[in-house]
């Protein structure tokens, strides 16, 4: 019989340089009560660990995952200080954790997240849940991969199998204690969602981990908190049931149904019939049901009034200066907080008004459709080749790095996006290459195997990743399937304060957002723009080379933007490869169209996308897609041409962007 085990860790007292925390101890106690309560928890064993030293924390984590068998559920909860080192690696603080006089973490006093990942990877359990309520917790999932033996044999009430990580913040955010509660803000909503049953969105009597995540996100948005919880699911981890949901009282069930039916507008005729039928089955009187509907409609009217007031303010700001100045945007944010308007609604209003204003302004004529006989134009660029030589007997002396730079020319095409914004596409010639890496390459791992030959037809690829200016322009094109996040233009005032310029890569873009961008661009231009397949990306990156990087077998800060902490750089700041493509190593990770696969076994050999996007992926949180190239915060080995990882389609991150490809007719 499968068992459910939980380890709950809370830290309140720390060493030099770290403030003490009150909430974590309460967080652990509250989580223990919920998981041990038969009305909610399904857990056979719940262990707590308060203010542990590094050794105790390691041993407890190892025991949790070591004792858990294949069909067991292993849950790890951590509330306390999360710290990052100078390479952006996450550590969990212990009672001995301290900082030096210069504020640097003493790593030996903390437990690295990589240790927990290793224990998860070695565990037989195929149902693992990690909930982190700490600063920078989103950094935990970086580099994680799924573990699956291809078999599922569990009772339906136990939910799916796999791994899932819930984090209270992104990899660059802080988590916060709650001044109005004894619990941390994130943990407060996690527990609330379980105990009230409100997180059980499908009303099946169980709270799945993805339902709990959605509930916590919604509540944090309603509270106007700046925290952005994340979910990182592998295999079917998002469908693991973490608790039983208490039976909702009739009034609560009726309220939830009314909210669902009126979420997108006034109640329809059919909706009225549905509510009347539900009222009868629940045994509610007409007066009771009417009171619930009145309260909900009153709340919705108040929300609509706030949206209307905020929209008027946005319109006035744009009318006075477009794009709004930095000061205007700060004041709009303050006004949003004053109104108590959630971020989602405010962002939608801003997007709609920016789009409406752009349509009212005179713009350049629509680009004409590229005809088959259109001649590509030559474009010059600089490339670089790096070589490393060692002196002394048997080459044991100090290394000598030589960089040879030269000018090249390749065919290109420039797409006029309107308003003076251009998109340069490079002609990538047809050819063959060997995809993947060998075990001898530094940084190699099993996801880059087996190496296999791929033959590709010619195509056009963006010379650089999509920039803020290009994104802002295309975002004003007519919507195809989903709304795009509003991106206001940058001002000189922004740039003087260190904000990335409009020629920096656009970041924080999910796979879904990138797909919508390509679809809008395709509809506007008459050409078929899309994300590159993984094979196209690696072929274009290598540009006829087979070294770890297209520059050579090493990388330097003169050739790429990586392993740093100062954010993205303008595209084209470093030499291009032989195909004329910039920033294929570092700066930002780039989305590909392929779904994530653990290895290349069964991969296509013609350069096409492997199990590419499905319609449902635009609305569901389950599918994972490939990202390539590494970023400004990653080590060089992560930026190799063969390096690949997978992320959920709805992931947003400040080191994540994309570039586009299209075919000549």
N, C-alpha and C positions, 0 to 999 in steps of 0.2 A: 504494500500500500504506500503510495507516495506520501512523503512528509513535507511539512513546511517549517523552515527554520529562519529565524531572524536574529540579526546582530545589530543592536542599536548603540551607537557611539556618540557621546557628547563631551565637549571640552569647554571648560569655563575658566580654568586658571592656566597661565602660560608664563614663560620666562621673559627676560628683558626685551623690551621693544614691542611687546604685544599687549593689547588691552584685555582685561578680563571680560567675560561675557556672562550674562545672567540667563538668557533664553535657552541655550543648548541643553542644560540639565532638565528644564521643564519640557523641552521638545522630546527628549528621550522618554521621560516618565509618561507623557501624554500618548506617544506612539505605542509604548508598552501596554498601556491600559486598553487601547483600541485593538491591538493585535491579539491580546489575550482574552478579550471579551468574546464569548461565544456568539453574541448577536452580530458581531462584525468580523472578527478575525477567524482565519482558518489555520492558525499557526499552532503546531505541536510544541515548538520550543522557541522561546523569546529570551535572548540574553542581552544584558545591558552592560556597558563599559563606560565608566565615568572618569574623566581626567586621566586617561592611560598614559604610561610612558611608551616610547617607541617600540620596545620589545613586546610589551603586553598587547599593543594594538596589532602588531604583525602576527603574533601567535593566534589571537582571536580571529582575525580575518582568515588566516590559513586554515584554522579549524573549521570555520563555517563552510568554506568551499570544499575542503577535503572530505568532510563527513557527508556532504550532500551527494546522494546517488542520482542516477540518470534522470528519473522522473520527479525528483524532489524540487521544491521551490526554495531557493536561497535568496534572502533579502538582506541587504546591507544598507543601513541608514547612518548618515554622518551629519552632525550639526556642530559647527565650530569654525575656527579660522581655517581658511584655505589660502595658501600662499603660492606664488610663482617665483621661480628663479630667473636669472638673466636670459635664459633660453626659453622662457614661457612654459616651463614644465611645472605641473601642479604638485603640491605637497600638502599632506594633511597634518595640521599642527597637533602636538601632544603637550603634556604638562611640562616637558623639558624644552620645548621649542623656543628659540630666542633669536634675536638679530644682533649683529655686531654694532659697534658705535656708529658705523657708516650706514646702518639700515639694511645690511645684506643678510639674507637668511643663512643661518648655520644649518646646513642641509642634514648633517648627521643627527640633529635633534628632532627631525620630522620624518614622516613616512611618505615616500614618493607614490603618486598615483599609479606609476608603472608597476609597483609591487602588487597592488590590488588587481590590476589587469592581468598580471601573470598568474595569480591564484585563480582568477576566473577562468583563464584559458586552460589551466591544468585540471580544473574540476570536472567531474563526470556529469554534474548537473547541467541539464539543458534548459533550465528555467531559472534565470538569474535576474534579479532586480536590484538596482543600486539607486538610492535616493540621496542626493547631496544638497544640503542646505548650508552652503559656504561660499565665500567670495571666489570668483574665477572658476566656479564648478564646471562650466561648460568646457574647460580645457581637458577634463577627464576623458572625454570620448575621442579626443584626437588620436588617430592611429589605431583605434580598436577595430577589430574585424569580427565577423560572425563565426560561430562554431556550430557545425551541424553535421549529423551523420545521416541525414536524409530520411529518418524514420520518425513518425509521430504516433504514439500509442497511449494517449492520456484520456482520462475521463473528461467529458465535455464541460463539466462545471469547473474544471481546473484551468480552462482557457488554453491559449496557445503555448508554444515553447519558443525558446530563444533567449536573447539578452535584451535588456532595456535599461537605459540610464535616464533618470529624471534629474535635472539640475535646476537650481533656483535662479541661475544667472548664466550669462554667456561666458566665454573664455576671457573676456576683458571687463566684466562687470563686477561690482560689489554686491553682496547680499546684505540685507538689513534686518535689524531687530525691530520689533513692533512696540512702539511706545504705548499703544492702547491695549496690549495683551501681554501675558507672561510668556507667550510663545513667539518664535520668529515668524515673520509675516508669511513666508512660504509654507512652513510646517503648519501654521494655523489653518490655512486653506486646504492643505492636504487632509488634515484630520476632519475639518468641517465637511469636506466632500464625502468622506467615508461615513461619518456618523449620522449625517442628515439624509443620506441616500440621494442627494441632489446630483452627485457625480455619475450616478447610474443613468446615463443618457438614454439607453435603449430599453430601460425598465425590464431587464431580464433577471433581476434579483442579485446581480453581481456587479461589482465595480472593477472594470478592467483598467489596466495601467494607463492606456491612452485616454480613457474617459476621465480619469483622475487628473491627468495633465491638462486636458482641455478645460476642466473646471477651475483648476488653480490659475491658469492663464486668464480666463474670463474674469475671475474675481480680482486678480491683480490689476487688470485693465480698468475695471470699475472703480478701484481704489486710487486710480491715477498713479500707481507706483511705477517707478522707472525700471524695475526689475523685468527681465525678459526670460522666463523659464524656457528650458529646451528639453526635448525628448530625443533620444538617440536609440533607435530600435534596430535589432538585428534578427533576421528570420521573422518569426511571428511574435517577437517579444512584446510588441505593443498590445497584444490581445491577452496577456497573462492576467488572470483575475487575482487581484490582491486582497479582496475582502468581499463579504456578503453585504448586500445593501438592505437596510431595514425597510420593511414594507411601508410605503408612503400612505399617509392618511388620505381619504377621498378628496378633501379640499386641496391638498398639495398636488395630487395627480391631475385634478381639474385645472389648477393654476398652470401647471407645466404645459398642458395641452393648449390652453388659451394663448400662452406666450409663444408657443411654436406656430400656431395658426395665424397669429397677428404680427409675427416678426418682420414680415416683408410688406405689410400694408394692412388696410382694413379687412375685417373678417368677411370671407366670401359666402355666397349662398350655401355652397356645399359644406363649408366650414361650420356654418350655423347648424346644419343637420347633424354633423359629427359631434358637436358639443352637446346638442340636445340628447343625442343617443347616449353619450358618455355620462351626462348628468343623471339620466335615468338608471343606468347600470351601477353608478356609484351611490345611488340613494340620496343625492343632494336635492334640496328643495329649490324651487325657482328663485326664491329670495336669496338663498345661500350662493347659488351660481351667479346670480346677478351682481351680488356684492363683490365677488371675486373678479368678474369681468370689469366692473366699474373701477376697481382699484388698479387693475392692470392698464386699462385704457387711460386712466388719469396719469399714471406714471409715464406712459408712452407719449401723451400730449405734452407733458412737461419736458420730456427729452426732445421732442420735435421743436418746441419753443427755443430750447437751448441751441439746437443745431441751426435754427433760423437766425438767431442772434449772432452766433459765431460766423455763419456764412456772410452776413452783412459786413462784419468786421474784416474778413478775408477779402471780400470784394473791394472794400474801401482801400485796403492796403495795396492791392494789386493795381487799382486805378491810379493811385498816387505814384507808385514806383514799381515797375515790373522788370526784373524780379524784385521782391521786397528786400529792403536793406536788412542787415543783420539785426539792427535794433528793432525793426518792425517784427521780425520773426520771433525775437525774444519776447516782445510784448504780446504777440499772438499766443505764445505758449503760456504766458502768465494769465491771459484772459481765459484760455481753455481751462486752466486749473481753477480759476475763480468760478467759472460756470459749473465745474464738476463734470466736464465732458470727457468721455473716455478717448484714448488715443486713436482707436480704430475709426470712430466717427469723425474726429478732427482731421485725420489723414485723408479720409475719403472726400471731405468737403474741400480741402486744399487741392486735391488732385482734380476734382471737377471744375473748380474755378480757374486753375491754371490752364487746363485744357480749353475751357470756354474762352478765356482771354486770348489764347494763342490762335484760336480759330477766327477771332474777330480782327486779328492783325494781318496786314498784307504780308504775304510770304512769297518765296521764290516759286516759279512754276513747278508742278510735279515732275519728277524725273521721268524721262521717256523710257519705254521698255527697251532693253538691250536687244538689238537685232542680231541674228546669227552671223552677219558679215561685219559686225563691229570690230574694229581693230584695237587691240590692247596697246597701251602706251608704255614705253620703257621707263623704269624708275631706278634711280641710282641710290645706293645706300652703302654703309660701311659694315664690314664683317671683321671678325677677329678669330685667330686660331692660337690656342694656348698649348705650349709644350713644356714638359718638366724634365730636367736632366739632373743627375746627381754626380758629384765629383768624387774623387778619392778612389782607393782600392776597392774593387768590386761594387762601385757605386754607393758606398756607405757614407759618403760625405754629405754636406748640407745640400738641399735641393736648390736648383736654379730654375726660375720660372721665366719663360720668354713668351711674349704675346706679339704676334704678327698681325698687323691690321692692313686691310686692303679694300679698295672700292670695287663694288660689283654693280651689275645692272640686271633687272628682271622685269618681265611684263607685269602690268598692273591695270586695274580699272578703278575709277573713282565714282562712287555713288553719291549723288547730291541729295542729302537728306532734307534740305530746305534751310532758309535763314543762314546761309553761309557755312553750314556744318557738313563736312564731307566724311565719307567712309571709304577708306582705301582698301581694295581687295587685291591680293597678290595671286598670280597664276602659279599654281602648284602642278608641275608636270607629272604625267603618268609615270609609274615605275614600280619596282618591287623592293622589299626590304624584309629583314627578319625581325619580327616583333617580340618584345620581351627582353629578359636579361639572363645571363649565365650566373651560376652560383659563385663564380670568381669575382663578380663585380661587387664592390663595396656598397652596402645598403640593400643588396638583393634580398627578396623574400619570396615565398611560395606563390603569391598572387601574380608574380611576373613570369610564371611558368605555365605550360611548357613553351619554349621559344618555337615560333612557327612562321613560315613564309607567308607574306601577304602581297598580292598584286592589286594596284589601284589605278583607276582612271584619273585623268586630270580634273582639277576643281579649283575654285577660287576660295581663298581664306583671308580673313581680316588681317591686315598687316600688324595690327595691335589688338589687344582686348578692347571691348567697348568702353568708351570713356564716359565721364559724367555728361559732357555736352551732347554726345550722340544719344545717350539714354534719355536725357531730358527732351530732346527733339522728337524721338520716336514715341515716347510716352504720350505725346499729344495726339498721335495718330488715332483713328477710331478703334475702339475696343473690339477685339475678336471674341475672346472667351472669358477672360478674367480682368479685373482691375489691376493696374500696376501701382506700386508705391509712388507717391508724389516726390519728385526730386526738384527742388527749386534751384535756380541758377546760383552760381557763386559770384561774389563781388570782390573787388580789389581789397575791401576791408577784411573779408574772410581770408584771403591769401596772405595778407600781412600778419594774420594771427596764426598762421601755420595750418589752415584748413586746406585739404587737397584741392588743386586747381581743376578746372573743367577738362584738362587734358590728362588727368590722372584716371586710372581704371575705376569704373563704377563698381562699388562693392555692396555687400549686403543683399545680393540678388540670388533668389532661390532658383532651382531648376525650372519651376513653373513660370516664374517671372521671365526667365530667359526664353522659354518656349513662346510666351505671349509676345515678347519683343520681336522674335523672328517672324511670327505670324502677322503682326502689324506691319512690319517692314515689307514682307512679301506682298501683302494686299496693296500697299501703297505704291510699290515699284513695279509690280508685275513679274518679279523674279522670285524664285523659290529659295528663300533664305532659311537656314536651319542651324542647329548646333552640329559641330563635327562629330563623326563617329570616333571611337577611341583609336581605331587603326589610322584614320586620317590624321588625327592629332599627332600621334607618335611619328608617323611618316613625315609629316610636315616639320615637326620639331627636329628630327634627326637630320633632315636635308642631305641625304646621301652619306651620312656619317654613321659609325657604329660604336662610337665612344660613349661614355656615360653622359656627357653633355655635348651639344653640337660644337662647342668651343674646343673640346678635348676631354681628357680624363680627369680634369680638375676644374674648379670654379674659383674665381676671385671676386672681390667686391668692385673691381673695375669693370667686370663683365656682366654682372647681374645683381639684382637687389634681393638679398636673402639674409637670414640670421641677424636681424636687427630689430629695433623697437621704435622706429620713427615713422611707421605707416608706409603707404604706397608712394611711388615716385611717378613723375610724368612718363607716359608711354614714349618709347623711342629714346630714352636717356642712355641706353647702352647699345653696343653693336648688335646688328641683326644677324640671323643665320644666312646660309647661302641662298635660301628662297626669299629673303627679304623680310622675314618675320621677326618682330621685336618681342622681347620678354617671354620667350617660351620657357625660360627657367626663372622661377621666383616672381616677385611682385604680387601676383594673385593666383590662387588656384583657378582652374578653368573647367566649367561644366562640359561634359560630353553627352551625346544622345543615348549612349548605351546604358542599359541597366547593369548594376553591379553583379559580377560573378567572382567567386573565390579564386578561380584559376582560369587559364585560357583553354582548358579542355572543352572541345566542342565549338570554339570560337570560329566565326567565318573567316575565310582566307581571301575574300575579294574586296575588303575595305569597307563593307557595309556595316551598319549599326547592328549590334548584337542584342536582340530582344529590346528594341527601342520603345519609346514612350507610348503609354496607353492612355485612352481618354480619361479613365478613372484617376490616373495619377495627378490630374490637375485639381482634384478635390480631396484625395485621400492622403494620409500621412505615412503610408506604409512603404512605398517603393523607394529603393535606393539607386542612385545613379553615380557614374564614374566622374571623378575630378582628377585633373592632371596638372603637372608643372610646378607644384610647390608655391610658396608665397614669401613675402617679405619677413615673416617671423619664423620660417623653417630653416633647418640645417641644409647644407648643400646636398647631402645624400638623398634628402626628400625631394629635391628639385631635379633629380635625374630625368632623362628622357623616358626611362622605363617605369618610373615611380607612379603608382596608382593606388587610390583608395576610393571607398564608396561613401556617399552621404545621402540622407533622406531628401526627397524631392522638395520638401518645404524648409530646408535649412537656410538660414540667413547668417552671414558671418562677415566681419570686416576684412577678411583676407580671401574672399570668394567672389569671382567675377566670371566672365565668359567672352569668347570671340565667336564670330559667325562664319559660315561657309555658304557657297552657292555654286551651282553648275552653270556653265555656259550653255546656251541652247544649241 
